[in-house]
Amino acid sequence: MDLTTLERLPLWIGGRAADPTTTRYGEVTNPATGEVIRHVPFANAADVDAAVQAAAKAFPTWRAAPPLRRARVLMRFRELLDTHKKDLARVVTQEHGKTLVDAEGSLTRGLEVVEFAAGIPHLLKGEYSDAVGTDVDSYSLRQPLGVCVGITPFNFPAMVPMWMFPLAIACGNTFVLKPSERDPTLSLRLAELLQEAGLPDGVFNVVHGDKEAVDALLRHPLVRAVSFVGSTPIARYIYETGAANGKRVQALGGAKNHAVVMPDADLAFATEAIIGAGYGSAGERCMAISAIVAVGDVADPLITKLAERARRVSVGPGDADDAEMGPVITCAARDRIVGLIDRGVAEGARLVVDGRRPAVSGHDAGFFVGATLFDNVTSDMAIYREEIFGPVLSVVRVPSLTDAVALINANPYANGAAIFTRSGHAARRFQQDVEIGMAGINVPIPVPMAFYSFGGWRNSLFGDLNVHGTDGVRFYTKLKTVTSRWPDDGSAAPGFHMPLMG
């Protein structure tokens, strides 16, 4: 194949597609076929500066726009997202590999944040106190920061950016998105739809790239805030570098999400829920279940049911009608996952279902890994310790709920965890004692709705505020408190002492 004939994606700067100045390009592949389908530019510092300058130029006018006017743009954007949902899902499936129904679902979860952000006039309301002193009133305002940046991962090219930019621009900020270079096209379609919805030029911009572009954004003097979702090592780097350069930062890192199954659980229900949570999107979700904690004598019947269902998980290209699970994102990701499965076997875990060599007819070059299930996993094994980010479930056996909670709380990651039980007492103990950011009770992937906030504890989050929800509004605004007095003459003017409000 002559790669020079493939499409070269543009940047999006100042309301239009822009040719980059960089000469570096990367390859975008279809993970179901292994074929290179287009090229993506790796923006340099000059490209990044052009995007940030466009955002900075647009900020004063957008900041001054009434919140209701900003909300109306988002309302129109929401309608366009809904109208084009299937076409957008096909873009996601082509570059990421997830099934079409899963891609549509992720778009819906992003759309929910747009709907939440459309309520920004209410969300920006401050507090007011009348007569805090003689003829003195006090009130607070929430005001935008300026140019905000989102650096987003490959696994949700629609949903995660929409966790960020709708709230940022609703609050009056302008935005520069740096999407994953592995599936970048969707971000350009979002930019086009925002323009069609009436968003002024420069309010939303897109730069593609790798570490060079990220570093330029982290160090740019006009960038005020940075939002990130990705691996823990990179999240720590983003947080430390951004904070060192005076940015407000929220950096969400990796996860090792556990599902505790109690002896009284409905095993048919728990099995189907865990299978979907572990193998959906080929395990490439930051909230995917990867560790199953089987309590007491539930382990053997649970393993039997999980194994039977895992063997029936249909693997294929994401646009196939019968596919439950598509490929992983790259050849390197596939090889890494297979290597960890090999290591699990070598370290003594029992490989119950082996997904290392799935047969996918007509897609021999695709990046497929089948559903994989381990039993007798211990906390010192690599398949337990590492974030696999693939379709691998590991069962750890413990004698009690107390031991299950202790196992979860000892893990360096603390994104989410779930419990399957019929006991309200066990559920309440779990939700009170487990040290994670998001807990599910008979819900395997407890991703909060847009009006709550998403984020973990420990090495799963760097920063003080989570994404979307009310934390998102706080992150994308700064608080100003006003104390006012309107005297008729100068008789009440304060002296040299500290002003008193009595």
DAQUI-V475631 format. One record per residue. N is the residue number from 1. SS is DSSP state (hx for helix, st for strand, lp for the rest). PHI is phi as a letter, one per 30 degrees, with the letter a starting at -180 (999 if undefined). D_FIRST is the distance of its C-alpha to the first C-alpha in whole Angstrom. Layout:
n = <N:N>
ss = <SS:SS>
phi = <PHI:PHI>
d_first = <D_FIRST:D_FIRST>
This chain:
n = <1:2:3:4:5:6:7:8:9:10:11:12:13:14:15:16:17:18:19:20:21:22:23:24:25:26:27:28:29:30:31:32:33:34:35:36:37:38:39:40:41:42:43:44:45:46:47:48:49:50:51:52:53:54:55:56:57:58:59:60:61:62:63:64:65:66:67:68:69:70:71:72:73:74:75:76:77:78:79:80:81:82:83:84:85:86:87:88:89:90:91:92:93:94:95:96:97:98:99:100:101:102:103:104:105:106:107:108:109:110:111:112:113:114:115:116:117:118:119:120:121:122:123:124:125:126:127:128:129:130:131:132:133:134:135:136:137:138:139:140:141:142:143:144:145:146:147:148:149:150:151:152:153:154:155:156:157:158:159:160:161:162:163:164:165:166:167:168:169:170:171:172:173:174:175:176:177:178:179:180:181:182:183:184:185:186:187:188:189:190:191:192:193:194:195:196:197:198:199:200:201:202:203:204:205:206:207:208:209:210:211:212:213:214:215:216:217:218:219:220:221:222:223:224:225:226:227:228:229:230:231:232:233:234:235:236:237:238:239:240:241:242:243:244:245:246:247:248:249:250:251:252:253:254:255:256:257:258:259:260:261:262:263:264:265:266:267:268:269:270:271:272:273:274:275:276:277:278:279:280:281:282:283:284:285:286:287:288:289:290:291:292:293:294:295:296:297:298:299:300:301:302:303:304:305:306:307:308:309:310:311:312:313:314:315:316:317:318:319:320:321:322:323:324:325:326:327:328:329:330:331:332:333:334:335:336:337:338:339:340:341:342:343:344:345:346:347:348:349:350:351:352:353:354:355:356:357:358:359:360:361:362:363:364:365:366:367:368:369:370:371:372:373:374:375:376:377:378:379:380:381:382:383:384:385:386:387:388:389:390:391:392:393:394:395:396:397:398:399:400:401:402:403:404:405:406:407:408:409:410:411:412:413:414:415:416:417:418:419:420:421:422:423:424:425:426:427:428:429:430:431:432:433:434:435:436:437:438:439:440:441:442:443:444:445:446:447:448:449:450:451:452:453:454:455:456:457:458:459:460:461:462:463:464:465:466:467:468:469:470:471:472:473:474:475:476:477:478:479:480:481:482:483:484:485:486:487:488:489:490:491:492:493:494:495:496:497:498:499:500:501:502>
ss = <lp:lp:hx:hx:hx:lp:st:st:lp:lp:st:st:st:lp:lp:st:st:st:lp:lp:lp:lp:lp:lp:st:st:st:st:st:st:lp:lp:lp:lp:st:st:st:st:st:st:st:lp:lp:lp:hx:hx:hx:hx:hx:hx:hx:hx:hx:hx:hx:hx:hx:hx:hx:hx:hx:hx:hx:hx:lp:lp:hx:hx:hx:hx:hx:hx:hx:hx:hx:hx:hx:hx:hx:hx:hx:hx:hx:lp:hx:hx:hx:hx:hx:hx:hx:hx:hx:hx:hx:hx:lp:lp:lp:hx:hx:hx:hx:hx:hx:hx:hx:hx:hx:hx:hx:hx:hx:hx:hx:hx:hx:lp:lp:hx:hx:hx:hx:lp:lp:lp:lp:st:st:st:st:st:st:lp:lp:st:st:st:st:st:st:st:st:st:lp:lp:st:st:st:st:st:lp:lp:lp:lp:lp:lp:lp:hx:hx:hx:hx:hx:hx:hx:hx:hx:hx:hx:hx:lp:lp:lp:st:st:st:st:st:lp:lp:lp:lp:lp:lp:hx:hx:hx:hx:hx:hx:hx:hx:hx:hx:hx:hx:lp:lp:lp:lp:lp:lp:lp:st:st:st:lp:lp:lp:lp:hx:hx:hx:hx:hx:hx:hx:hx:hx:lp:lp:lp:st:st:st:st:st:st:st:lp:lp:hx:hx:hx:hx:hx:hx:hx:hx:hx:hx:hx:hx:hx:lp:lp:lp:st:st:st:st:st:lp:lp:lp:lp:st:st:st:st:st:lp:lp:lp:lp:lp:hx:hx:hx:hx:hx:hx:hx:hx:hx:hx:hx:hx:hx:hx:hx:hx:hx:lp:lp:lp:lp:lp:st:st:st:st:st:st:st:hx:hx:hx:hx:hx:hx:hx:hx:hx:hx:hx:hx:hx:hx:hx:lp:lp:lp:lp:st:lp:lp:lp:lp:lp:lp:lp:lp:lp:st:lp:lp:lp:lp:lp:hx:hx:hx:hx:hx:hx:hx:hx:hx:hx:hx:hx:hx:hx:hx:hx:lp:lp:lp:st:st:st:st:lp:lp:lp:lp:lp:lp:lp:lp:lp:lp:lp:lp:lp:lp:lp:lp:lp:lp:st:st:st:st:lp:lp:lp:lp:lp:lp:hx:hx:hx:hx:lp:lp:lp:lp:lp:lp:st:st:st:st:st:st:st:lp:lp:hx:hx:hx:hx:hx:hx:hx:hx:hx:hx:lp:lp:st:st:lp:st:st:st:st:st:lp:lp:lp:hx:hx:hx:hx:hx:hx:hx:hx:hx:hx:lp:lp:lp:lp:st:st:st:st:lp:lp:lp:lp:lp:lp:lp:lp:lp:lp:lp:lp:st:lp:lp:st:st:lp:lp:st:st:lp:lp:lp:lp:st:lp:hx:hx:hx:hx:hx:hx:hx:lp:st:st:st:st:st:st:st:st:st:lp:lp:lp:lp:hx:hx:hx:lp:lp:lp:lp:lp:lp:lp:lp:lp:lp>
phi = <999:d:d:d:d:d:d:c:d:c:c:b:b:i:i:a:d:b:d:d:c:d:c:c:b:c:c:c:c:d:d:d:c:i:d:d:c:a:c:b:d:c:e:c:d:d:d:d:d:d:d:d:d:d:d:d:d:d:d:e:d:d:e:d:d:e:e:d:d:d:d:d:d:d:d:d:d:d:d:d:e:d:d:c:e:d:d:d:d:d:d:d:d:d:c:c:j:d:d:d:d:d:d:d:d:d:d:d:d:d:d:d:d:e:d:d:d:d:d:d:e:d:d:d:d:c:c:b:b:d:h:d:b:d:i:c:c:b:a:c:b:c:b:d:d:k:d:c:b:b:c:b:c:d:d:b:d:c:d:d:e:d:d:c:d:d:d:e:d:d:d:j:d:c:b:b:c:c:d:d:d:d:b:d:d:e:d:d:d:d:d:d:d:d:d:d:d:j:d:d:e:j:d:b:b:b:b:c:l:b:d:d:d:d:d:d:d:d:c:d:d:c:d:c:b:b:c:b:b:l:d:d:e:d:e:d:d:e:d:d:d:d:d:d:c:i:c:d:b:b:b:c:c:d:a:b:d:c:b:d:c:d:e:c:d:d:d:d:d:d:d:d:d:d:e:d:d:d:c:e:h:h:i:c:b:d:c:d:d:b:b:c:c:c:c:i:d:d:e:d:d:d:e:d:d:d:d:d:d:d:d:c:d:d:c:a:d:d:c:d:d:c:d:c:b:c:d:d:d:b:d:d:d:e:d:d:d:d:d:d:d:e:d:d:d:d:d:j:d:c:d:d:b:c:c:d:b:d:c:b:e:i:b:d:c:d:c:c:b:d:e:b:b:c:b:h:d:c:d:c:d:d:d:d:d:c:d:d:h:a:d:b:c:b:c:c:c:b:d:a:d:e:d:d:d:d:d:d:d:d:d:d:c:a:d:b:a:b:b:c:a:c:c:d:d:d:d:d:e:d:d:d:c:d:c:b:d:b:c:c:c:h:b:d:b:d:d:d:d:d:d:c:c:c:l:c:c:h:d:c:a:c:k:c:b:d:c:h:i:d:d:d:d:d:d:c:b:c:c:b:c:c:c:b:b:b:d:d:b:c:d:c:d:d:c:d:d:d:e:c:c:d>
d_first = <0:4:6:9:9:9:13:15:18:22:25:28:31:34:33:30:27:27:24:24:26:24:21:20:17:16:13:14:13:14:17:17:14:13:10:9:10:12:13:17:20:22:25:28:31:32:29:31:35:34:33:36:38:37:38:42:42:42:44:48:47:46:48:51:50:52:50:51:49:46:46:46:43:42:43:41:38:39:39:36:34:36:35:31:31:29:27:27:27:23:22:23:22:19:18:21:21:25:27:27:31:31:29:31:34:33:33:36:37:36:38:41:41:41:44:46:45:46:49:49:53:54:52:53:57:59:63:66:69:72:75:74:77:80:78:74:71:68:65:61:58:54:52:48:47:45:41:40:36:34:32:30:28:25:27:29:27:30:33:33:33:35:38:38:37:39:42:42:42:44:47:46:43:40:37:34:31:29:27:24:21:20:20:22:21:24:26:25:26:30:30:30:32:35:35:36:38:40:39:40:38:37:38:35:32:29:27:24:24:25:28:29:29:31:34:34:35:37:39:39:43:42:41:44:42:39:38:36:34:33:33:37:36:34:37:40:38:37:41:42:41:41:45:45:44:46:44:45:43:42:39:39:37:37:39:40:41:44:46:49:50:54:56:57:54:53:50:48:48:47:45:43:43:41:39:37:38:36:33:32:29:29:31:29:33:35:38:36:39:38:42:44:48:50:54:56:56:54:51:51:51:48:46:47:46:43:41:42:40:37:36:36:34:31:27:24:22:24:23:25:29:30:28:31:28:25:22:23:21:19:19:21:24:23:24:27:28:28:30:33:33:34:36:38:39:40:42:44:43:43:40:41:37:34:31:29:27:27:25:23:22:19:18:18:15:17:19:22:26:29:32:34:38:40:44:47:45:47:46:46:43:39:38:41:41:37:35:33:31:30:31:34:38:41:44:47:51:54:57:58:57:58:56:53:53:54:51:49:51:50:46:45:43:45:43:44:46:47:50:51:54:57:60:60:62:59:56:59:59:55:55:57:57:53:52:48:47:47:48:48:51:49:46:43:41:44:42:45:45:44:48:48:46:43:43:44:47:47:43:41:43:43:46:49:47:45:42:43:47:50:48:45:48:50:47:46:49:52:56:58:62:64:68:70:74:75:79:81:83:82:85:82:80:79:81:80:80:77:76:78:77:80>
